[in-house]
Amino acid sequence: MRFGGNTALDEVGLTLPRGEWTGLIGPNGSGKTTMLNVLSGIYVPQAGRTTLDGVGIGSLRPGPRSRLGVVRTFQHPQLAESLTMWENVLLGVDLRRSRDRRGRVASAEDPVAVARKVVDIFGFTAYADHVPSQAPYGVRKIAEIARAVVASPKVLLLDEPAAGLSREERRELIAALAVIRDARPDMAVCLVEHDIRLVASVCPTIQVLNFGKVLASGTSSEVLKDQSVIEAYLGKSAARLNEGTTT
């Protein structure tokens, strides 16, 4: 993926298996959000392929991709300001019903009941009747994630869900994501985040980007011990100091 003379992603491959949570981490400017923009259809790369269930979707824009089951959130929550938080979540129900109609699938679940359960899991029931401007920033971020989950996607792309959250809100987010992970064993998730520990707590597999290239990939425990990853985050001098204090 190139922008003028700058290469944002250089021969980066990412597979998101059904039912698995994959963390995508890296320093600022490493290409994480660019990768999500490619996967969600905001960017069309000059080379390579993007597929869903083996079918090429590289030419599809975000709207058609979301109707096929590729749903994402953003670093800064994008909610309909004229709707209440509950009504924003129900937009996910509309997307799910649209996809069910296209696939001529009759859902065994009541989507609205599922939406209520998700709101309860994420813990913002007290703000359900508020418009976004009346809710704290952390609640708005969590509401956007809830809306995406309610859409029952095949692939869920989470772009820095913990950014801007307090320590307590982060703990609550981790707990909610763990519940969703266990409740939706068929959903593939790509979680982009700066907080390595948060990613490792919910993602068994992590891929690390640096300067638009894959720096490391493996289990969360393997990646957290990788010296090249430590150096990318801390710098070589700090990484050596860190290594010396932990051995």
C-alpha positions as CSV (number, residue, x, y, z in Angstrom):
1,M,0.0,0.0,0.0
2,R,1.7,3.2,-1.2
3,F,0.9,6.9,-0.7
4,G,2.9,8.8,-3.3
5,G,6.5,7.8,-2.6
6,N,5.8,6.4,0.8
7,T,5.1,2.7,1.4
8,A,2.7,2.2,4.2
9,L,2.4,-1.6,3.9
10,D,5.1,-3.7,2.3
11,E,4.2,-7.3,1.4
12,V,2.1,-7.7,4.6
13,G,-0.1,-10.7,4.8
14,L,-2.7,-11.2,7.5
15,T,-5.1,-14.2,7.9
16,L,-8.0,-13.9,10.3
17,P,-9.3,-17.5,10.9
18,R,-12.9,-17.9,11.8
19,G,-13.3,-18.0,15.6
20,E,-9.9,-16.6,16.4
21,W,-8.9,-13.3,17.9
22,T,-5.7,-11.8,16.4
23,G,-3.9,-8.8,17.8
24,L,-2.2,-6.3,15.5
25,I,0.3,-4.1,17.3
26,G,3.2,-1.9,16.5
27,P,4.6,1.6,17.2
28,N,3.0,4.7,15.9
29,G,3.1,4.9,12.1
30,S,3.8,1.1,11.7
31,G,0.8,0.5,9.4
32,K,-1.8,-0.9,11.8
33,T,-4.7,1.5,10.9
34,T,-3.7,1.4,7.3
35,M,-4.2,-2.4,7.4
36,L,-7.6,-2.0,8.9
37,N,-8.5,0.6,6.2
38,V,-7.5,-2.0,3.6
39,L,-9.5,-4.8,5.2
40,S,-12.6,-2.6,5.6
41,G,-12.4,-1.2,2.0
42,I,-11.5,2.4,2.8
43,Y,-8.2,1.9,1.0
44,V,-7.6,-0.1,-2.2
45,P,-4.0,-1.4,-2.3
46,Q,-2.0,-1.3,-5.5
47,A,-1.1,-5.0,-5.2
48,G,-2.3,-8.1,-3.3
49,R,-5.7,-9.6,-2.6
50,T,-8.4,-9.3,0.1
51,T,-10.7,-12.2,0.4
52,L,-13.6,-13.3,2.6
53,D,-14.4,-17.0,2.7
54,G,-12.2,-17.4,-0.3
55,V,-14.0,-14.9,-2.4
56,G,-12.2,-11.7,-3.6
57,I,-13.6,-8.5,-2.1
58,G,-10.8,-6.2,-3.0
59,S,-13.0,-4.0,-5.3
60,L,-15.8,-3.5,-2.7
61,R,-16.1,-0.3,-0.7
62,P,-16.9,-0.3,3.1
63,G,-20.7,-0.4,2.7
64,P,-20.9,-3.6,0.6
65,R,-18.2,-5.2,2.8
66,S,-20.2,-4.5,6.0
67,R,-23.2,-6.1,4.4
68,L,-21.1,-9.2,3.7
69,G,-20.1,-9.3,7.4
70,V,-16.9,-7.2,7.7
71,V,-17.6,-4.6,10.4
72,R,-15.2,-2.2,12.1
73,T,-14.9,0.4,14.7
74,F,-12.7,3.5,14.7
75,Q,-10.1,5.2,17.0
76,H,-12.6,8.0,17.5
77,P,-16.2,6.8,17.9
78,Q,-18.4,7.5,14.9
79,L,-22.0,7.6,16.3
80,A,-25.1,9.2,15.0
81,E,-25.3,12.3,17.2
82,S,-29.1,12.7,16.7
83,L,-29.8,9.2,18.0
84,T,-29.7,7.9,21.5
85,M,-27.0,5.4,22.5
86,W,-29.6,2.6,22.3
87,E,-30.7,3.7,18.9
88,N,-27.1,3.7,17.7
89,V,-26.7,0.1,18.9
90,L,-29.9,-0.8,17.0
91,L,-28.2,0.3,13.8
92,G,-26.2,-2.9,14.2
93,V,-29.5,-4.8,14.3
94,D,-30.5,-3.2,11.0
95,L,-27.2,-4.3,9.4
96,R,-27.6,-7.8,10.7
97,R,-31.2,-8.1,9.4
98,S,-30.2,-6.7,6.0
99,R,-27.5,-9.4,5.7
100,D,-29.9,-12.1,6.8
101,R,-32.4,-11.0,4.2
102,R,-29.7,-11.0,1.5
103,G,-28.6,-14.5,2.5
104,R,-32.2,-15.6,3.0
105,V,-31.3,-16.8,6.5
106,A,-33.8,-16.9,9.4
107,S,-32.0,-16.0,12.6
108,A,-32.8,-18.2,15.6
109,E,-32.1,-15.3,17.9
110,D,-34.1,-12.1,18.4
111,P,-31.6,-9.5,17.4
112,V,-33.1,-6.8,19.6
113,A,-32.9,-9.2,22.6
114,V,-29.2,-9.8,21.7
115,A,-28.7,-6.0,21.5
116,R,-30.0,-5.6,25.0
117,K,-27.8,-8.3,26.3
118,V,-24.7,-6.8,24.6
119,V,-25.5,-3.4,26.1
120,D,-25.7,-5.0,29.5
121,I,-22.4,-6.8,29.0
122,F,-20.7,-3.6,28.1
123,G,-22.3,-1.9,31.0
124,F,-23.7,1.4,29.7
125,T,-27.4,0.8,30.3
126,A,-27.5,4.0,32.4
127,Y,-26.7,6.0,29.2
128,A,-28.9,4.1,26.8
129,D,-31.4,6.9,26.5
130,H,-28.8,9.6,26.2
131,V,-27.5,11.1,22.9
132,P,-23.7,10.7,22.4
133,S,-22.9,14.2,23.4
134,Q,-24.4,13.5,26.9
135,A,-22.2,10.5,27.5
136,P,-18.6,10.2,28.6
137,Y,-16.0,9.6,25.9
138,G,-15.3,6.0,27.1
139,V,-19.0,5.2,27.0
140,R,-19.2,6.4,23.4
141,K,-16.3,4.2,22.4
142,I,-17.9,1.2,24.1
143,A,-21.2,1.9,22.5
144,E,-19.6,1.8,19.0
145,I,-18.1,-1.6,19.8
146,A,-21.5,-2.8,21.0
147,R,-23.1,-1.7,17.8
148,A,-20.5,-3.6,15.8
149,V,-20.9,-6.8,17.9
150,V,-24.7,-6.6,17.5
151,A,-24.3,-6.6,13.8
152,S,-23.1,-10.2,14.2
153,P,-20.2,-9.8,11.8
154,K,-18.1,-12.6,10.3
155,V,-15.1,-10.4,10.8
156,L,-14.8,-7.7,13.5
157,L,-12.1,-5.0,13.1
158,L,-11.4,-3.1,16.3
159,D,-9.2,0.0,16.0
160,E,-7.7,1.0,19.3
161,P,-10.8,0.3,21.4
162,A,-9.0,1.2,24.7
163,A,-7.6,4.6,23.5
164,G,-8.8,7.4,25.7
165,L,-10.3,5.0,28.4
166,S,-9.5,5.3,32.1
167,R,-7.8,2.4,33.8
168,E,-11.1,1.2,35.2
169,E,-12.8,1.5,31.8
170,R,-10.0,-0.6,30.3
171,R,-10.6,-3.3,32.9
172,E,-14.3,-3.3,32.1
173,L,-13.6,-3.4,28.4
174,I,-11.3,-6.4,28.7
175,A,-13.9,-8.3,30.7
176,A,-16.6,-7.4,28.1
177,L,-14.4,-8.5,25.2
178,A,-13.7,-11.8,26.9
179,V,-17.5,-12.4,27.3
180,I,-18.1,-11.6,23.6
181,R,-15.2,-13.8,22.6
182,D,-16.7,-16.8,24.4
183,A,-20.2,-16.0,23.2
184,R,-19.3,-15.7,19.6
185,P,-16.9,-18.6,18.8
186,D,-17.5,-18.2,15.1
187,M,-16.4,-14.6,14.7
188,A,-12.9,-13.6,13.5
189,V,-11.5,-10.5,15.2
190,C,-8.6,-8.3,14.5
191,L,-7.8,-6.1,17.4
192,V,-5.4,-3.1,16.8
193,E,-4.1,-1.6,20.0
194,H,-1.1,0.1,21.6
195,D,-1.7,-1.6,24.9
196,I,0.3,-4.8,24.4
197,R,-0.9,-6.3,27.7
198,L,-4.6,-5.7,26.8
199,V,-4.1,-7.4,23.4
200,A,-2.3,-10.3,25.0
201,S,-5.2,-10.8,27.5
202,V,-7.8,-11.4,24.8
203,C,-5.8,-12.4,21.7
204,P,-4.0,-15.8,21.6
205,T,-2.2,-14.7,18.4
206,I,-0.4,-11.4,17.7
207,Q,1.2,-9.9,14.6
208,V,3.6,-7.0,15.0
209,L,4.1,-4.3,12.3
210,N,7.0,-1.9,12.1
211,F,7.7,0.6,9.3
212,G,5.0,-1.2,7.2
213,K,6.5,-4.6,7.5
214,V,5.8,-7.7,9.6
215,L,8.3,-7.6,12.5
216,A,7.0,-10.7,14.4
217,S,4.1,-13.1,14.4
218,G,3.1,-15.9,16.8
219,T,1.5,-16.6,20.1
220,S,1.1,-13.7,22.5
221,S,3.7,-15.2,24.9
222,E,6.2,-15.6,22.1
223,V,5.7,-12.1,20.8
224,L,6.0,-10.5,24.2
225,K,9.4,-12.1,24.7
226,D,10.7,-11.3,21.2
227,Q,13.7,-9.0,21.5
228,S,13.0,-7.2,18.2
229,V,9.5,-6.3,19.4
230,I,10.8,-5.0,22.7
231,E,13.4,-2.9,20.9
232,A,10.7,-1.5,18.5
233,Y,8.6,-0.3,21.5
234,L,11.3,0.7,23.9
235,G,14.4,1.4,21.8
236,K,17.5,-0.7,21.9
237,S,19.1,0.9,25.0
238,A,16.0,0.6,27.0
239,A,15.4,-2.9,25.8
240,R,18.9,-4.0,26.9
241,L,18.2,-2.4,30.3
242,N,14.9,-4.1,30.5
243,E,16.5,-7.5,29.6
244,G,19.2,-7.0,32.2
245,T,16.6,-6.3,35.0
246,T,14.5,-9.3,34.2
247,T,17.2,-12.0,33.8
